Amino acid sequence: MKKTIIVLILFLFSCLHFQAIAEDELDIAILEYPPYEYTYNGQFHGVSVRLVEAVFQRIEQPIKLQVLPWSRALKFLKEGRIDGLIEVLVVPERLTYIDFSQVVLMEERITLFVVEDSPITFDGDLRALSEYHFGARQDFSYGTIFDEAVANKVIKHMSIDVEFDTLLLKLCTGDIDILIGEKNTIHYVSSRIKVLQNTSIKRCKNIKRLSPIIQTTSAYMGFSKENKLIHIRDRFDEALTEMKRDGSYEKIIEAWWSENSLKSRD
């Protein structure tokens, strides 16, 4: 009888312990944004995902990842329905509902893509491309240079879509002339073309990246102001700073690129 009571007590304690852990978990959203954050075979992948997981492990903060469309993720963050969002650029309107990490999570290089035989060239001046039709993802910021070019009508013709594949298909079929994205997504672009050729179109021309890049932008970890997570944000910053200081930040990045057979980020 006594053993039964002890077992029952241990069982109840275990249940309460795991319940407490579950309640303390932070709900963190990611976007389908390879190679930085994405899902594959039901698993979460990406160099930024690996970094964020390492930071939260270092501060012993449990997290639960979920993938959301970008616009919905921003809405949920504003409403406090999620606690955090990986890889967010700082723009003024987001400051009202996001507590950004003070330490940069990842530097991104914003680039233009065209089909391989396109006559379009780029010398760094977006005004020279004002008559071309661009494709971009909904509610994305591509840095101050491109965002301001759109706001000031320097870029006049835009196709906006939630899905990257849809924009890529439009580039393949000639519905848009230029696709804007992150420099390292060229690896993802190549793999997605093969999928599209098997499903949506018979053939897609190869995609090439235009040089120079438009801008290097800083992406941060974003925490919901609604959920009052400044203390978590500060601990996140301390751990990320320490990881950059002790070399583990760069080791994680280099290991990820090496494991995924991708070229250098530079």
C-alpha positions in Angstrom: 0.0 0.0 0.0 2.8 2.4 1.0 4.6 1.6 -2.3 1.5 2.3 -4.2 1.1 5.7 -2.6 4.7 6.5 -3.3 4.4 5.5 -6.9 1.2 7.6 -7.2 2.9 10.6 -5.7 5.8 10.3 -8.0 3.5 10.0 -11.0 1.5 13.1 -10.0 4.7 15.0 -9.4 6.0 13.9 -12.9 2.7 15.1 -14.5 2.9 18.4 -12.8 6.5 18.8 -13.8 5.8 18.2 -17.4 2.7 20.4 -17.3 4.8 23.2 -15.9 7.4 22.7 -18.7 4.6 22.8 -21.3 3.1 25.9 -19.8 6.5 27.6 -19.9 7.2 26.8 -23.5 7.4 29.7 -25.8 5.5 29.5 -29.1 7.9 30.5 -31.8 6.9 30.8 -35.4 9.0 30.3 -38.5 8.4 31.0 -42.2 9.1 28.8 -45.2 12.2 30.8 -46.0 15.1 28.5 -47.0 17.9 28.2 -46.3 17.3 30.1 -43.1 14.0 28.6 -41.8 11.8 25.9 -43.4 10.2 22.5 -43.0 11.2 19.3 -44.7 9.6 15.9 -44.1 7.8 17.3 -41.1 10.9 18.6 -39.4 12.1 22.1 -38.8 15.3 23.0 -40.6 17.5 26.1 -41.5 20.6 27.8 -40.2 18.6 30.4 -38.3 16.4 27.8 -36.7 19.5 26.0 -35.5 20.9 29.2 -34.1 17.7 30.1 -32.3 17.4 26.6 -30.8 20.9 26.8 -29.5 20.3 30.2 -27.9 17.2 29.0 -26.1 18.9 25.8 -25.0 21.7 27.9 -23.5 19.2 29.9 -21.4 17.2 26.7 -20.6 14.1 28.1 -22.2 11.8 25.5 -23.8 10.3 26.5 -27.1 7.7 25.0 -29.5 8.1 25.8 -33.2 5.4 26.1 -35.8 5.3 27.3 -39.4 3.0 30.1 -40.4 2.5 32.3 -43.5 4.3 35.6 -42.9 1.3 37.9 -42.8 -0.4 35.6 -40.3 2.7 35.3 -38.2 2.9 39.1 -37.9 -0.8 39.3 -37.0 -0.4 36.5 -34.3 2.6 38.2 -32.9 0.7 41.5 -32.6 -2.2 39.8 -30.9 0.0 37.7 -28.6 -1.1 34.4 -30.0 2.5 33.5 -30.6 5.5 34.6 -28.4 8.2 35.0 -31.0 9.1 35.1 -34.7 12.5 34.2 -36.3 14.2 36.5 -38.8 12.3 39.8 -38.6 13.5 43.1 -40.1 13.0 46.3 -38.2 10.5 48.6 -39.8 8.8 51.5 -38.0 5.2 50.0 -37.8 6.5 46.8 -36.3 8.1 48.6 -33.3 4.6 49.1 -31.9 4.0 45.4 -31.3 7.4 43.7 -31.4 10.3 43.8 -28.9 13.2 43.1 -31.2 16.4 41.4 -30.0 19.2 44.0 -29.6 21.7 41.6 -31.2 21.6 40.7 -34.9 20.5 37.2 -35.5 21.5 37.0 -39.2 22.7 39.3 -42.0 20.7 38.9 -45.2 21.8 40.0 -48.7 18.9 41.3 -50.8 19.3 40.4 -54.4 17.5 40.4 -57.8 16.8 37.3 -59.8 16.0 37.0 -63.6 15.8 34.1 -66.1 19.1 33.0 -67.6 18.6 34.7 -71.0 17.2 37.9 -69.7 18.8 41.1 -71.1 18.2 42.9 -67.8 21.3 44.1 -66.0 21.7 45.9 -62.7 24.3 48.5 -61.8 23.0 49.2 -58.3 20.5 51.9 -59.4 16.9 50.7 -59.1 15.6 53.7 -61.1 17.0 52.1 -64.2 14.7 49.2 -63.6 11.5 51.2 -63.0 9.7 49.9 -66.1 10.1 46.3 -65.3 7.6 44.1 -63.4 8.8 42.9 -60.0 7.6 40.0 -57.9 7.8 40.1 -54.1 6.2 38.3 -51.1 3.3 39.8 -49.2 4.2 42.0 -46.2 7.9 41.4 -46.6 10.4 44.1 -46.0 13.4 43.9 -48.3 15.4 46.7 -46.6 15.2 50.4 -46.7 16.5 50.9 -50.2 14.0 48.6 -52.0 11.1 49.5 -49.6 11.6 53.2 -50.2 11.8 52.6 -54.0 8.4 50.9 -53.9 6.9 53.6 -51.6 8.2 56.4 -53.8 6.9 54.7 -57.0 10.4 54.2 -58.4 9.3 50.6 -58.7 5.9 50.9 -60.3 4.9 47.4 -61.3 4.6 44.8 -58.6 3.1 41.3 -58.2 2.6 40.4 -54.6 2.0 36.8 -53.4 2.2 34.8 -50.2 4.0 31.9 -51.8 7.5 32.0 -53.2 6.7 29.2 -55.6 3.9 31.2 -57.2 6.3 34.1 -57.8 9.0 31.8 -59.2 6.4 30.3 -61.6 5.5 33.9 -62.7 9.2 34.5 -63.4 9.5 31.3 -65.4 6.4 32.1 -67.5 7.4 35.7 -68.1 4.5 37.2 -66.0 7.1 39.1 -64.0 10.6 40.2 -65.1 12.4 40.3 -61.8 12.1 38.4 -58.6 13.5 40.0 -55.4 14.9 37.7 -52.7 17.8 36.8 -50.5 21.1 36.0 -52.1 21.4 32.4 -50.7 17.9 31.4 -51.9 19.4 30.7 -55.3 20.1 27.2 -54.0 16.5 26.8 -53.0 15.4 28.3 -56.4 17.3 25.6 -58.2 15.6 22.8 -56.3 12.1 24.4 -56.6 12.5 24.7 -60.4 12.8 20.9 -60.7 9.6 20.5 -58.7 7.8 23.0 -60.8 8.9 21.3 -64.0 7.3 18.1 -62.7 4.0 19.7 -61.7 3.2 23.2 -63.1 5.2 23.7 -66.3 7.1 21.6 -68.8 10.3 23.6 -68.6 11.6 26.5 -66.7 14.7 28.4 -67.7 17.5 28.5 -65.2 17.5 31.5 -62.9 20.5 33.8 -62.5 21.3 36.3 -59.8 22.1 39.9 -60.7 25.0 41.7 -59.2 25.5 43.8 -57.2 23.3 43.0 -54.2 20.8 45.8 -53.3 21.5 45.9 -49.6 22.7 43.9 -46.7 19.9 43.9 -44.0 20.0 42.8 -40.4 17.3 40.3 -39.2 16.4 39.9 -35.6 14.5 37.7 -33.2 11.1 39.3 -32.6 9.1 38.9 -29.3 5.5 39.8 -28.8 5.0 43.0 -26.8 1.6 41.8 -25.9 3.1 38.9 -24.0 5.6 41.0 -22.1 8.7 39.0 -22.8 11.4 41.7 -22.3 13.1 39.5 -19.7 13.3 36.6 -22.2 14.5 39.0 -24.9 17.3 40.3 -22.7 18.4 36.8 -21.8 18.3 35.8 -25.5 20.5 38.8 -26.3 23.0 37.9 -23.5 23.3 34.3 -24.8 23.5 35.3 -28.4 26.2 37.8 -27.6 28.2 35.2 -25.6 27.8 32.7 -28.5 29.3 35.3 -30.9 32.1 36.0 -28.5 33.0 32.3 -27.8 32.8 31.3 -31.5 29.9 28.9 -31.2 27.7 31.2 -33.3 30.0 30.9 -36.3 30.6 27.2 -35.7 26.9 26.5 -35.9 26.6 28.5 -39.1 29.6 26.9 -40.8 28.5 23.4 -39.7 25.0 23.9 -41.2 26.3 25.1 -44.5 28.8 22.2 -44.7 26.1 19.6 -43.8 23.8 21.0 -46.5 26.4 21.2 -49.2 25.8 24.8 -49.9 28.3 27.4 -51.0 29.7 30.0 -48.7 27.5 32.9 -47.8 30.1 35.4 -48.9 
